[in-house]
């Protein structure tokens, strides 16, 4: 592999992820926090604040690529408040220049618009929601990043990516120089990735520890839920031969992509499927052998065989 892997830890990613999920409602049905989290947050916010956030739901989703890039390429601080302040006082040229190498098509005008629209809302989000979670979440992501840093000295970069993300495979991408991995809590159990010129940013989920020893671990519950559906078992059998794209599966199985996506999501977040990313940002799915081994391991550990 020609790329370097960096483990990046800062609460700024968690701030952006939680804000993005709340504002866009993306993937919320598949996240552990679920749609009820949206209602819980709404109940704590003043109406005028909710209305300001609602406006952002109509802005381009690609704006988050820019926000995450500013975070990954931050120049000084890793703390939320100083980071937001630093962005707010930069000149339009400085904002644009910081991302020129990874987002060459970004214009100065777009960089300025994104800064001016999002920074006030992110400050509000931090004030009314995020700052109350920072100590708990920060401990989780810092502990996990330390573990991944240690593992990076003991395994290959591609193996670490597969392990951290439970099955994300980065195929050969000419020009790819750096992959940044960062842990978050709000997006669990899914992965999110942003493609840039020469750089790939990958978010991977960190599970919250079980509160009671007799509770089944969340990883085991995801696995058992994934294989409890006969349709998903048949899908695993079909995929086991070779990597398949969603379009290919739809054509060969005679099912719409809309029908297949929930099954693939369940199998993917449980760790039973690998997702292959290529230079064209396409996704293919294949069986993840480690997932079957983990199912047996989690069962034996929980049942105490």
Buried (B, 14 or more C-beta within 10 A) or exposed (E): EEBEBBBBBBBBBBBBBBBBBBBBEBEBEBBBBEEEBBEEBEEEBEEEBBEBBEEBEEBEEEBBBBBBBBBBBBEEBBBBEEBBEBBEEBEBEBBBEBBEEBBEEBEBEBBBBBBEBBBEBBBBBBEBBBBEBBEEBBEBBBEBBEBBBEBBEEEEBBEBBBBBBBBBBBBEBEEBEBBBBBBBBBBBBBBBBBBBBEBBBBBBBBBEEEEEEEEEBBBBBBBBEBBEBEEBBEBBEEBEEEBBEBEEBBEEBEBEEEEBEBBBBBBBBBBBBBBBBEEEEEBBBBBBEBBBEBBEEBBEEBEEE
